[in-house]
Amino acid sequence: MQGITRLACSRNSARFLVERRLLYSTPRITRSELASPSTVLKARALNNAARRNIYTPGSRLPASLSTFQARAYSSSSDVTEDSERPGLFYHPIGNQTFALSFLSEKPTSPDSATVIGLIPEDQGLDAFEENQAFVDLLHDTVKAALIAGIDQDLANDAKQRQEGWLHVRDMRNFPENGRVGDADDILGSVLVQDGKIDGETYERMPSYRTCTTDGPLKLSPSLHEELLDTLKKTHKKESKAKA
């Protein structure tokens, strides 16, 4: 397990309230900057982190921040589906910890590539632990989808851009028109030439986070379907290997 993401929240009768951070608009990226997207976005990520409200466990949250949503985690041995986001499941794996997954099938292990991350019941998203195996699978799936050209919206964006780098964004906090968005919401960048995406050039964004105060990752419908298909195949392969 790598990349522990700590998000501030409070506990209220087994429900965890996750406070949504204030949204900050970012300046437009210039054409010259598009030559090296990762370098530019890494710098902006550090910049944004410095001016964003960063909280540690137990710290009080400003009243100005709006409540994102509450989640209830069952202490039973049964899987629980998120009531506000169908298709997102919480699997109890022991030690009052839940494995977050897009599959209803129980993962073969806590570090299965089908597990987005782990959530301790007594801390909730305050101690979300990202699963690097899932992160790698996610980026491999996105790259394969770009090579296959399955996302029509991205293809349309490429036609409009014609040349340069195109960002593949998480949909949970999509930026306003003309804005780049936060670096932790950008999965990666891909080169566009003559209005077409060159999927082989896909470059993951190191600062991308699978879970933020806006919630777990949310891909476009076409990319999500590709991810689901990959997760199902991975679960089948892992189950067979474990048998």
N, C-alpha and C positions, 0 to 999 in steps of 0.2 A: 504494500500500500504506500502511495506517495501523495504529496500535495494536499495536506490537510487544509481545508477551507473553513475558516471560523466565521460564523455569521451570528449576529446578536439576536437573541430571542428571549422570551420569558415563558415560564410554565404556569398554566392556570388550569387546575383540575384535569391533568393528563392531556391538555391541549396546549400546543405550542404556538405562540403568536410571533410571527416573523415580521419585523418592521421593514418596510420598503424604503430604500434610500432615495434621496432627492436625485432627480435626473439633471445632469449637466450637459448642455449642448457643447459640441466640440467644433473647432473651426474647420472649414473645408480643406481638404488635402489638395495640394497643387499638383499639376501634371508632372513636374520634375520630381516630386516626392514619390510618385508611383513607380519609379525605377527600383526602389528598394522598400517595399511595404513593411516588411517585418521590422527593419531598423527604425522606421518612422513610428510605427505603432508601439514598439517597445518603449520608445522615449515618451510617447503620449500616455502609455499605461502608467509609467512612473509619475508623470505630471499629474494625471487624474487622481492617482492614489494619494498624492500629497494634498490635493485640495478637496478630496472627498472625505466624508465623515467615516473614519475607520474605527470600528468598535471591537472591544475585546470581551470575552465572556464575563457576565456580571455587571458590565457597565450600563448606565441608564441611557435610554434613547430619548432624543428630543421629542417633545410632544408634537412638533411640526410635521414629523414623519407619519405618513398614513399606514395603517395596518394592512399588511399584504394578505394574509389569510391564516386560518388556524387548521391544524391537522390533528387528528386523533389517532393514536397508535394502539392497536389492540394487543393485550398481553397474552392472547391465546396463541395456539400453534398454527392458526389458520392465516393464510395470506389476506391482506387487507388492500382493497383498491381505493385509491384516492377519490373521495367524494366530489371534489371540485375539478379533478382532472382525470377523467376516465382513461384507462390504458396505462396508468402509473401505479405500480404495486409495491407494497411493503411486506417483505418476507421476514418473519422472526427467525433468527439464527442462533438464539441462545445468548446468555449474559445480558439480557434486556437490550439487545441490539437488533436493528432491522436492516435488511439489505434492500436498497431501492433499485427497482428494475422495471423495464417496459414489458416484461414477460410475466404471465400469471404462474408459469411453471416455476417450482422451487429451484433455485440455482444449485449446482452440484457442490459448490463451496463458496465461502465468503469472498474469495478472490477470483471467482469465475469472471470471465470476460463479459458475461451478460449482466453483471452487477454494476450499476452506475457508481454507487458508493455506499458507505455504511452510516447509519444514524443511531446513536445511543438513545434509548428511550428517556433516560433521566436528563438528557441535555438537548435532545432534538437536533435541529439544524445548527444549533450553536456549535456543534462539534462534527459536522458532516466531514466524512473522510473519503476523498475522491479515489476511485479505483483506476490506477494507471493502465491496467489491462483493457478496461473499457475505453479509456481515452484513445489508446492505440487502435483499437477496433473501430472506433468512431471515425477517426481520420482516414483509416484505410478504406472504409465504406464510402466516405464523402469523395475521396479521390477516385475510386472506381466508378462512382456515379457520375462524376464530372467527365471522365473519359468516355463513358457510355452516352453522355448527353441526355440524361433522363429528366433534368430539371428545366422546364420550359421557361420559367421566369428568369433564371440565370442566363439562359440562352438569349432571351430578349434583351436583357441588360447588356450582354456582350455585343449585340448588334448595335445598340445605341452608343456604347463606348468606343467600338471599333479597334482601338489600340490601348494598351496599358494593362494595369492590374485590376482585377475585380475581386472584391471582398465577398466571402461566403459568410453570411451573418446568421446568428441565432435569432429566432423569431420572438423570443420571450420579451425582448425590449428593443424592438425594431426602431431605428433612428428616423427622425423626420427627413423629408426629402431634401437631398443636398448635404446631409450630415454623414459623417463617417461612423459615429457611434463609439461606445466604449470598447476598449481593446479586449476586455474579458467577455464581450459578446460577439467577437469575430473569430470564427473557427479557423479561417485561413484565407489565403489569397491565391488567385490563379491568373495566369497570363492570358490576355486576349489579343489575338492577331487577326487582322482582316475581319473583325466582327465575330470571330469564332473562339470558343474556349479551348485552350490546350490543356486538357486535364492532367497530362503528365507533369506539368509545371506546378501543380498544387503544392503550396507551402503552408504547413500548419502554423498557427499563431501561438507561440509559447505561453502567452498570458491568458489564453482562453480558459474559462472555468465552466465545468459541467453543472455547477450549482452556484447561484448567486442569490442575493436578496430578492430577485425577481423570480426565483424558483429554479427547478431543474431545467436542463436543456430542452429546447423546443425547436425542432427542425421544420422546414417546409414540408407539406404533405408528401411530395414525391421522395424527398430525402429520408423522411421518417419511414416510409414504406420500405425503402431499401435497407434502412437500419434494422427494422423489424425482421425482415427476411434473413439478414445476416445473423442477427441474434438467435433466431430459431435454429438456423443451421449450426451455429456455434454450440447451442445448448444440446442439440442432438449428438454432436461430435463429442462433447465433454461427457455426456451421459454414457455413451457407448464406451469411452475410454475408461470410465470409472467402474463399469459393470464387470 
